[in-house]
Amino acid sequence: MPRELQGCGTSAAYKRHCRKGEKPCEPCKKANSRRVARTNRIWLNTLQALADRYPEEYAEIRKEQAA
């Protein structure tokens, strides 16, 4: 049995618009922006937690990345 497609205003619908070569509608763009912002926030919080837990290793990696 096929899955029911999620309607506009979801990140899944945003991806569907893009796959079809369509310009995403505003509700889908907003939903995708919220998803990206949440993902970025989680990533940055995780990175900060690792930097706090392993400050020396973090500083070394930052130095390597800057070079």
Secondary structure as UniProt FT lines:
FT   HELIX           11..19
FT   TURN            20..21
FT   HELIX           26..53
FT   HELIX           55..66
//
